[in-house]
């Protein structure tokens, strides 16, 4: 006997053809329950939505059908290899000079991917939850596809408006440091360092104890540094959403940590101020991560927001 545990249907990864590309996805909970679509951030595979977090969300309230997926250019979704590697330093220089930027794709294209995934899964409307870049993708979805959204929860994200506080120098360095991908032994210390920085100054021993397990899962599914660069280029080239967000009417909850080193809390405040009627939940000690100890508060807030907007 191998000792392997057979996968249940909800744990098995699937592929869906959406917006002309293949998106890898899996799910938790009853497919007949109200759906929640999770959108993850820069260089983050679907497993960045921890399985335990997803199960808690699926079980919250009257139950939810929770779907997580790999964005384009990450994990097992389509990689845009033929687009090459963008010159991020040149893009920063152009942005500082006020010149227009181009990228292989934009966050709006990634929002179209998410909407098309709902089509592929025969889901008319869903609660949408986005973290970091996933929050920005969710904002684009609320701008472009509001009819597909029952509600929106933006976590540790930004409008992209110029003049907002930047990342700390240490978090900025992490953003531009390529991951060593030759061996798992090289990658795991890098992974642990990244998350020590992103979690902020507080200690989260439950998460630190799981860094090796999580890093191994990420490495095993496969790294795509060029895809990460293209996703970052999409962030730069997409610009500010602040003005367009003023027309959004999707019920919105903004969750942001007071100790976020990568996307400072002022950015979350700006998201909430930009979307009419949005509510803001500031979480003390939370950095740019979803710590295990804070899952009950975060899951509870998402579930309560979804329950308050069961239909539109």
N, C-alpha and C positions, 0 to 999 in steps of 0.2 A: 504494500500500500504506500502511496506517495505522501499521504497526510494532507493533500491539498483539499481545501473546502470548496465544493461546487458553488458557482455563482448563482444567485437567485436572478430571476428576470429583471428585477429593478436595478441590480448591481451591474449587469452586463452592459458593456459599452456598445453603442450603435453608431452608425454613420447615416447622416441625412444629407440629401442634395438640396442646397439652399442658396439662392442668389448666385447660381452658377458654380458653386464650390461645394466641397464636402466638409461637413461639420461633425466632429465626434461629440457624442452626448451620452449621458446616462441619467437615471432618475431615481427618486425615492418616494414612497407613499403610493396611494391608490390613484391610478390614472383617472378615476371618475371624480376625484376631489378637485377643488379649485386650484388651478395651476399657479405656481410661482416660478418664474424664469430667473436664474442667477447668472449674472454677467461678471466675469472676473477681469482683473486689471493687467497692466503691462507685464509681459513675459511670464504670465501666470497661467498654468494649465488648469483644467477643470477641477483637478484634485486639490487646488488651493482652497476651494470650498470644502472644508474638512467633512468627511463622511459623518462624523458625529454631529456636527453642526447641521448638516442636511437632514439627518434623521430627527433631530430635535424640532426643526422647522416643519418637517412633514407631519409630526405628531402634535404640533401646537394647535390649540383651539379645536375646531371641528375637523382638522386634518387638511393637508395640502398635498398636491402632486408637485414635487420639487424637481426641477430640471436644471442641470448644470452642463456646460459645454465648453469645448476648446474654441476660443476665438480663432479667426484666420491667422495663420503664421505661427501657431503654437501647438504643442502636443500632437495629436493625431488628426487635426484638421488640415486642410490644404495649406501648403507652404508656397509662398510666392517667390520661389528661388530665382526664377527668370528675371525678376525685377531688380536683382543686384542688391548691393549694400549702400544705403544712402550715406552721404558725407554729413554727419550730424554737426560737426564743428562749423562747417560752411553754412549749414542751415541756421545755426545760432547767430553767426555773423550777419546773415541776411536779415534775420528777425530784428537784431539790434539796430540795423540800418533802416528799418521800416520797409523793407522790400518784400514782395510776395514770395511765398514758399511753395514748392511742389513736392509731392511725395507719391509713392506707388499707389497709395489709397489713402482715404481719409476716415475719420471716426464715423462720418455719416454712412460710408460704405459698410462699416462694421455694424452700425445700427440696422441697416437694411438686411445684413446677415441674420441678425437676431429676429427680426420680423419674419423673414423667410423661413427660419427654423420653426416658428410657430405654425406657419403654413404647412410645412412638411409633417408636423405632428398633429395636424388637424385641430389646432387650438385657435379659437377665434380671439379670445382676450385672456390676458394673464396679468397677475401682479408681477412687476419687474423690479428686481433688486440688483444694483450695480455697485461694485467696490472699486475705488481708485479710478483707473482708466475705464473700468466697467461702469462706474457712475457717470462718466462723461459720455460713454456710449448710450447709456440709459437716457441721459438728457437729450441726445440727438434723436433717440427713439421717441421721446415725448414730443419733440419738435416735429418730427417727420411722420410718425405713426401713432398719434395719440389714441386713435380708435382701437388699437390693439392692447391698450393698457388699462387695467382696472385701477391700479395705483402704481406709484413709483417710490422706491426707497433708494436714496443716494447715500452711499457710505464713503467717507474719507475721500471726497472728490472735490472738484473745482469747476468754475465756469470757464476757466482759461483766460479770464480778463487780465490784461496787463496791469502791473502795479500791485498785485497781491503779494504777500510775503513769500519769499522763495524758500526752498528746502534749506536745512542746515548744511554747512559744508560737508559734514560726514555723510549725510544722506545723499547729497549731490554726488559725492565721490562714488557711493555705492551704485547710483543710477548709471554711471558711465564706466564702471569697472566690468569688463567682460568676464563671464564665468569660465573657469578652467574646465574643459570638457573631455580631457583625455582619459582620465580614470575617475572612478568613484572616490578613491582615496584623496584625490586632489580636489574634487568638487565639494565634499561634505564640509570641510572647514570653511570654505567660501560661503556655502549656504548658511551655516550657523552664524557667521559674521554678519551677513546681510540681515538676518532676522534679529540679531542682537541690536543692530542699529535701528531697524524699522520699528521695533516694538517700543522704542523710546527709553527713557531713563529708568523706568520701573522694572522690577524683576518679575518674570512670569515663569516660575520653575516648571509648571505643567507643560508649557510649550517648549521650553529649553530641553526638557527630557525627551521630547519627541522629534527634535530637529534631525537626528540621524535617520529615523524612520521616514520622515517626510522627504528629506533630501534624497534618500535612496529611491523613493517612489518617483520623484521628479526626474532624476537621472535615468532611471530605467525606462520611463516613457519616452525620453529623448529630449535633448536640448536643441534649440535653434537660435543661436546668437544673431544671425542675420535677420531672422524674423523679428526678434526683439528690437533691433535697430529700425526696421521698417515700421513697427508699431509706434516707436518713439517719434519717428518722422511724421507719422499720421497725427500724433498729438500736437507737434509743433505746427504743422501745416494747417490744421483745422481751425486754429485761432480761437477767438472768444465766442461763447454761446450766450453771453449775458443778455444782449438785446433780444434775441429770439426767445429766450426763456421767459421773457415778460408776457408772451402770448400763450404760454402753456397753461392748460387747465386740468391736467392730470393731477389728482390728489397726491401730494408729495410729502414725504418724511425725509429729513436730512439727519444723518447720524455722523458725528465726527468726534474724534478724541481730542482732548485738550493738550495731549503731549505728542501730537503727530509731528515727526521730524521731516517728513517728505512733503506732505501737503498740509501746511499749518492750519490750525482750526479756523483762522480768519477766512480761509477759502471756503470752508463749509458754511460759515455764517453768510458769505456772499451768495452761495447757491440758494440758501433758504430765503434770502432777501430778494433774489431775482425772480423766483417763481411765486406767483400770487397764491396766497393761502398756505404756503409751505410751512411745516412745523420743523423745529430744530431740536434735536436731542444731543447735548454735549455730554460726553462721558469722561469723567476725570481719570487720569493715568493711562488712558488708551492712546497708543501710538498709531502707526500705520500698519495695523494688524488686527486680527480678530482673536484675542486671547481666549483660551478655553474657559477661564474663570469668568469671562464676561459674556459667554454665549447666552446664558439665561436672560440677561437684560436685553441683549441685541435681538435674539429670537423673539422674546416677548414683545418688543417694540414693533418688529416687522409684522408679527401675527396680529397684534392689536390694530395696526394701521390697515392691514388687509381686511380684517373683520369689519372695520368701520366703513369700508368701501367695497361691498360685495358685488356691486354691479354698477355700470355706468350706461 
